[in-house]
């Protein structure tokens, strides 16, 4: 059930209404494929069963930013290289969500947590890694990985990376917001 539609374009759903084992529900299917965060287990059916079908996230927002989407699709369809697209996580303070939804992350903005591996925006394919940087909310981005346009930090044996760093904002766009608090602020 839709809880609210925010002025930024975020449509927010209350996850307490969903049994995550009901794969016939399109929201549940989306969560299982993209944002199933259960006690550190990302997108693993065993995690859903172990948690009794209840998510740790309390709300999910589906983001629609036409400007970010246009820049992203222009970049990935420019014909130079075919990107590999992935979903990755970026935790932040709840006060930053509205700005990120409206304008995207800025790779040139002063870093809050440092830049141990150089300039750019930092993402992780592991939600539990991103959660170290914010406990109230997390944004899921769609990234276009193009050879020479990103940096991998600590890839595991299956090809996932603890950190992905991108310097070009047209190569990523916010698509979902996970809220881990009972009363998320308006965005």
Protein Blocks (a to p, Z undefined) as FASTA:
>chain_A
ZZbdcfkopacddfklpcfklmmbmklmmmmmmmmcgehiahiaklmmmnnopafbfbdc
ddddfklmmmmmmmmmnomaccddddddddddfklmmmmmmnopafkbccfkbpfnogcd
dddfbfklmmmnockbccdddddddehiaccehiafkopafbdcdfbfklgccfbdcdfb
fbdcdZZ
